């Protein structure tokens, strides 16, 4: 009888030991799988959202780079170098009455937004115009640098944007993408609204 009880206790011990080993092995395997999942998650690269933008002169296109001649500056102004700011490109000329009426709006907006917005008054390449003298006589504000005044040498920008009416205004967002194109005179509110739209993009 004692031998039978001893044998029964031994069998019970062996069974318990086997069960513990199986549970331990299963737990270890689960931990390894968990570690592998954690490792994969830790090295997973973030998904990048890449937006492809066409280079062109329509709204939504990336504006081609332009180098513009600016009054009282030795170096040309690069459109691409101005990324990070809103760029307002206004095509005008001295004998355009609507251009002259709207010019104070561009000056006021440039003054208000400061370093966030660059306003360029790009004069058509009309022969025989002494632009610095005209500014001194008719609009001295343009000489203080708040609005950059430039020339469209060889009509490059006008041809690029197919400018057929004056004034025409092109607005670029911070990435150099064309946000708006307006033909005709703009009020101050219209100009400010267009700039705010570009800032939201």
C-alpha positions in Angstrom: 0.0 0.0 0.0 2.8 2.4 0.9 4.5 1.6 -2.4 1.3 2.3 -4.3 0.9 5.7 -2.5 4.6 6.6 -3.2 4.1 5.7 -6.9 1.0 7.8 -7.1 2.8 10.8 -5.5 5.6 10.4 -8.0 3.3 10.3 -11.0 1.4 13.4 -9.6 4.8 15.3 -9.3 5.9 14.4 -12.8 2.5 15.5 -14.3 2.7 18.9 -12.4 6.3 19.4 -13.5 5.4 18.8 -17.1 2.5 21.1 -17.0 4.7 23.9 -15.5 7.3 23.5 -18.2 4.6 23.6 -20.9 3.1 26.8 -19.4 6.6 28.3 -19.2 7.4 27.5 -22.8 4.1 29.0 -24.0 4.7 32.1 -21.9 8.2 32.5 -23.3 7.0 32.1 -26.9 4.2 34.7 -26.3 6.8 37.1 -24.9 9.1 36.6 -27.9 6.2 37.3 -30.3 5.3 40.4 -28.3 8.9 41.6 -28.4 9.0 41.0 -32.1 5.8 43.0 -32.7 7.1 45.8 -30.4 10.4 45.8 -32.3 8.7 46.1 -35.7 6.5 48.9 -34.4 9.5 50.8 -33.1 11.4 50.7 -36.4 8.3 51.4 -38.6 9.0 54.4 -40.7 6.3 57.1 -40.8 4.3 57.4 -44.0 5.3 60.5 -46.0 2.7 62.5 -47.8 4.2 63.6 -51.0 2.3 66.2 -53.1 3.3 66.5 -56.7 2.8 70.0 -58.1 3.0 71.0 -61.7 5.3 73.9 -62.7 3.2 76.4 -64.7 1.3 79.7 -64.6 -2.2 78.5 -63.7 -3.7 78.6 -60.2 -2.4 75.6 -58.3 0.8 75.4 -60.3 4.3 76.0 -58.9 5.4 79.3 -60.3 8.5 79.1 -62.5 11.5 80.9 -61.1 11.8 84.5 -62.2 14.7 86.9 -61.7 13.3 90.4 -61.6 15.2 93.7 -61.8 14.3 95.7 -58.7 14.8 99.5 -58.3 17.9 100.4 -56.1 19.1 96.8 -55.9 22.2 95.4 -57.5 21.1 91.8 -57.3 18.0 90.5 -59.1 15.0 89.3 -57.1 14.4 85.6 -57.3 10.8 84.3 -56.9 12.0 81.0 -55.6 14.3 82.6 -53.1 11.3 84.3 -51.6 9.6 81.0 -50.5 8.5 81.1 -47.0 6.7 84.4 -47.6 3.6 85.3 -49.6 4.6 86.9 -52.9 2.3 89.5 -54.6 3.3 90.3 -58.2 1.5 93.3 -59.6 1.8 94.2 -63.3 1.3 97.9 -63.9 2.6 100.9 -65.9 2.7 104.6 -65.2 -0.1 105.7 -67.6 -2.6 103.0 -66.5 -5.2 104.9 -64.5 -6.6 101.8 -62.7 -3.0 100.8 -61.8 -2.4 104.1 -60.1 -5.8 104.0 -58.2 -5.1 100.6 -56.7 -1.4 101.1 -55.9 -2.0 102.6 -52.4 -3.8 99.4 -51.5 -0.7 97.4 -52.3 1.4 99.8 -50.2 -1.0 99.6 -47.2 -1.1 95.8 -47.3 2.7 95.5 -47.6 3.0 97.8 -44.6 0.4 95.9 -42.6 1.8 92.4 -43.2 5.5 93.4 -43.0 7.9 90.5 -43.4 5.2 87.9 -44.1 4.3 89.4 -47.5 6.5 90.7 -50.3 4.7 93.0 -52.8 6.4 93.6 -56.1 5.1 96.3 -58.4 6.4 95.1 -61.8 6.4 97.9 -64.3 5.8 97.0 -68.0 8.9 97.5 -70.0 7.7 100.6 -71.8 10.5 102.6 -73.5 11.1 106.2 -72.6 9.8 106.0 -69.0 12.1 107.4 -66.3 10.6 105.3 -63.5 12.6 106.7 -60.6 11.7 110.3 -61.6 8.1 109.3 -62.0 8.0 107.8 -58.5 9.7 110.9 -57.0 7.1 113.1 -58.7 3.9 111.1 -58.5 4.2 108.5 -55.7 7.1 109.1 -53.3 5.9 106.2 -51.1 7.2 103.7 -53.6 10.7 104.9 -52.9 10.8 103.7 -49.3 11.1 100.0 -50.1 7.8 98.8 -48.6 6.7 97.8 -52.1 9.5 96.6 -54.3 9.4 98.3 -57.7 10.8 96.4 -60.6 11.0 96.3 -64.4 9.8 93.4 -66.6 12.9 93.2 -68.8 12.0 92.1 -72.3 8.4 91.4 -71.2 9.5 88.1 -69.8 7.0 87.8 -66.9 4.2 89.3 -69.0 4.7 86.7 -71.7 5.0 84.0 -69.1 1.7 84.9 -67.4 0.0 85.9 -70.7 -0.7 89.3 -69.3 -3.1 91.1 -71.7 -4.8 93.6 -69.3 -3.5 96.0 -66.7 -3.4 95.8 -63.8 -2.9 92.1 -63.3 -2.0 90.6 -59.9 -0.5 87.2 -59.3 -0.4 85.9 -55.7 1.9 83.0 -54.6 1.6 81.1 -51.3 4.6 80.4 -49.1 5.6 77.4 -51.2 5.7 79.4 -54.4 2.4 77.9 -55.7 0.0 80.2 -57.5 -2.9 80.9 -55.2 -4.8 83.6 -57.2 -4.6 85.5 -60.5 -6.7 88.7 -60.8 -7.1 90.8 -63.9 -8.3 94.4 -63.2 -8.3 96.8 -60.3 -8.5 95.3 -56.8 -9.9 97.0 -53.7 -8.0 96.8 -50.5 -10.5 94.3 -49.1 -10.2 92.1 -52.2 -6.4 92.2 -51.9 -6.3 91.4 -48.2 -8.8 88.5 -48.7 -6.6 87.0 -51.5 -3.5 87.2 -49.3 -5.4 85.6 -46.4 -6.4 82.8 -48.8 -2.8 82.3 -49.8 -1.8 82.1 -46.1 -4.3 79.3 -45.4 -2.8 77.1 -48.1 
